[in-house]
Amino acid sequence: MIAIRINVMLIPLIPTESLVMAHLDRLSSLISHFDIHACPHVALEESNFFLLGEVSSDGEAGLDDIGSSNQAVRLVLFLKKSEKGVSYISELGESKARILVHGGMDIGGNENPLFYALPDFIDVDLQKHQSINGVANLIAQEMGRERCGGRFALDRLSELLVVHLLRYTIEHEGAEAGLFAGLAHPKLSPVLVAMHDNPGKQWQVEDFSLLAGMSRSHFIAEFQTVVGQTPIAYLKQWRMVLARNSLLKGERVNSVARKFGYRSADAFCRAFMQIYGMAPSKVKGPFVC
């Protein structure tokens, strides 16, 4: 009689929620590449970020110092210059609205995919959205008075605010097309995450279609429809956005070219010129309030 010994390894069942959380956070992967800043030292007419309080009891418009009894009840942000933004500032100056603080909000340049993903004009009733409310009022406190560590605190709070505003946009605006739609797409999201995490790799369309589990032609058509650009156009723009950030931080052109997959500095310079209309050597930085 032959005895057979079988070793059985018991594998614990993992809840579906844990498996989902184990996947890469697609939004964090994107945001982590950008320097987000809020600057309080901006004239009213140049501001694009406002925190408003209740209308003053005396009916007078103007700026108020932030205090323990002064809470922001409304947040307005417009990243893109528009007639609506210009008219809003004009109306704000003539209204009885109580402006707690105003300033400039920068999310890493106008070619940033987040810049196009967010609406032109964001107007949030903070009393209905407590998560945004908490961050907004901390920002109001930091922008309302200068304190030790204020610059660092304000930038970190701005990053947190952008995360909440992105969530707010996804929940209220939906994701019918564009970056958010691509990140929500079960087949395209692995491609976008791969681009975001490895922009310098020598990608081919065939690599992307393999990641998506689709035929080459079907993948290109689906990406164009959902994201609004061809895969290669999106990759090129993404590389240029990150290259610009690297240049702003003082990295040399040759180093940046190699970092983002260009075989020569000349090829990189031509691609950069097509996007930004200037030579990489002309980029000045970093962002300063």
N, C-alpha and C positions, 0 to 999 in steps of 0.2 A: 504494500500500500504506500502510495506516494503522498506525502503531506505537502500541501501548498500553503505558503504563508502570504497573505495579502496585507500590505500596509495601507491603511485608509487615512487620508488627511482630511480633517474636517475644516471646511471653509465657512466662516461666519457669513451670514447673509448681511449685505450692506443696504441700508435703506436707499431708495431711489434719490431722495433729497441729497444724501451724502455724495452719491455719484455725480450729481449735477454740480454740487459745490466743489467737487474735486477738479472739475474742468477749469481751464484758465479763465479768469475774469476778463472778458473781452474789452470792457470799458476801461478798466484799470490799465490794461496793456497799452491802450491808446493814449490815455491822459498822461501816463508816466513820462512820455517823451517831451512834454511841453512845460515851459516856465510860465506860470500864471501869476499875474500881478494885479494889485489894485493900488491906485495912486490917489491920495486925498488932495494933493496940491494941484488941482486943475480948475480953471475958471468954469463958471456955470455953463457958459455957451459952448465949451469944449468937452463937457462931461458927457458920459454915456451910462453912468450908473447913479441911481438915486434911491435913497431910503426916505420915505415920507412918514410923518406922524399924523395924528389927528389934527383937524383944522383948529387953529388958535382960537381961544375963547374971545379974544379981542378982535378977531377977524382980520388981523394983519398978516400979510405974507412975509416970508423971509426965512433966514436961517436961524435955527435954534441950537443951543448947546445941548448935547446929549446928557441926560441926567437919569437919576433912578426912577423918576416918574414919567420919563419920556421914552416910549417904546415905538419902534417902527411898525407901521401897520400895512405898508405897501412897498413893494420893491419893483423898480423899473430898470431894465437893462436893454440897450440896443447896441449891438456890436457893429452893425453896418450903418454908415451914414445914409440917411434917407429923409425924404420930405416929412414923414411922420415923426421922426426923431427931432428934426429942426422945429417943427410946429409944436411938438410937445414941450420943448424947452421954453419956447416963446410963451405958450399958454401957462406954463408952470410959473414963470416970472410974474405974470399978471394975476394969477389966481391967489386964493387964500390958503393954498396948501402949505403945510409946515414942513420945510425941507430940513430933515435932521442932518444928513450928510449927502454930499455928492462928490463924484470923482471920476477917474478913468479906470476902466477894467480892460486888461489886455490878456488874451488867452493864448498867446504865442504866435502872433502874426496872422495876416489876413488870408494866407494860403493854407492855414491849418484846416484839416478836415472838420474839426469841431466848429470852426467859424461858419462853415456852410451848413453843418448839421443843425445848429441852433437857429431858432426863428430870428427874423430881423428885429423883432420887438417883443420883449418879454415883460409882462405886467402881472405880478403875483399879489393876491390878497393874502398877506401874511397871517391874518387871523384864521384863515381856512387851511393853512399849510404849516403845521407846527415845526416840522423838521427844518424847513427853510427859514422859518421865523427865528428859531434859536440861533442859527448861524448868522443871519442878517443883523440881529441886534448885537451880537458880539463884534461884527464888523463895524457897526455904527459906533460902538464904544471906542474901538481902536482908531477909527478915522476921526472921531470927534475930539480927541486930545492926544498929544504926543506923550508916550510913555516909554520906559526902557524896554527894549525888545519889540517895540511896536511894528517895525518894518517886517521882521521875521514872522510875527504873529499874524499880521495882516495878509501876507502872502499865503501862509498855510490855510487861513480861514477862507481866502479867495479860492484856493484849490477845492476845499470842501464845498463851498457854495456852488462851484461849477458842476461838481458831481451831482448835487441835489437838483440843480437846474436841468441837467441832462436827463435825470430820472423823471423830473416833472414834464419835460418836453416829450419823452417817450410815452408817458402815461396819458398826456392830454392832447398831443398833436398826432400821435400814432407814428407808424413807420412804413408808409406806403412806398416810398422810394428814397434813395440816397444811402448814406453811410449806415444809419441805424437799421434800415431795411436789410442791408447787406449783412450786418452783424447778427440780425435776428434770423437770417436765412440758414437753415440747417446744413446746406451744402456749400454755400459761399462763405460762411463765417470762418471755417478753418483756413480758407485762402487769405482772407483779410487779416486774420491774426498772424499768419505766417509772414505776410508782407510787413506788418507792423513790427514784428519781433526780429526779422532778418532782412532788413532793407538792402543790405550790401551783397546778398547772395546773387549769383548769376542765374536768376530765374528765367525759365522758359514757360510759354503758355502751356506746354504739355505737363510741366510740373504742377501747375495750378489745376488743370483739368483732372489730373490724377488725385490730388488732394480732395477735390470736390466729388470725385467718383462719377464724372460725367464725360461724355465725348467732348472733343476739342471744340467742335462747332456749337454744340448745345451749351457748353460752359461759357463761351464768349458771348453768345446771344443773351443768356440768362444774366450774366454779370452786367452787361450793358443796360439791360432793361431794369434791373433792380437797383444797381448802384448809380447808374447814369453816366458811366465812363467805361471805356475798354479797360481790361485788366492792366495792360502795359501803360496806358495813360495814367491810371490811378497810381501804379507803382512809381512812375517817373515823378509825379507830383509829390508823393509821399517822401521820396528820396530828397527832393529839393527842399521840402519843408524842414526835414531833419538836418540837411546840409546847411541851410541858413542858420539854424539854431547853433550848430557847431561853429560856424564862422563868427557868429555874434559872441561866442564864448572865447574867441581868440585862436581857434585852431587854424593851422596853415592850409592853404588851398590844396596843395598836393596831398596832404594827409586826408583831408575831407573827401577828395576825389576817390582815393583808394578805399576809404571807409565805406563808401556807398556804391561800390561796384563799378566804378568807371576805370577803364584801362589806362586813361591818360588825363592829365589836367586840362588839356585842350578840349577833349570831348565833354568833360564836366563843365567847363566854362561856357561852351556853346549851349548845353542843356540848361544851365542856370540862367543865361541871358534870355532864352526863350520864355522862361517862367517869370522872371523878375525884371527884365529889361535893364539889367546892369551887370557889370562884371562882379564875380565873387569878391575880388579885392576891394571893391567899393563898399561892401557891407560894413556898417558901423554898429557898435553895440558895446556893452549889453544894454538892456532896457534900464532906463533911469527915470525916476519920477521927476 
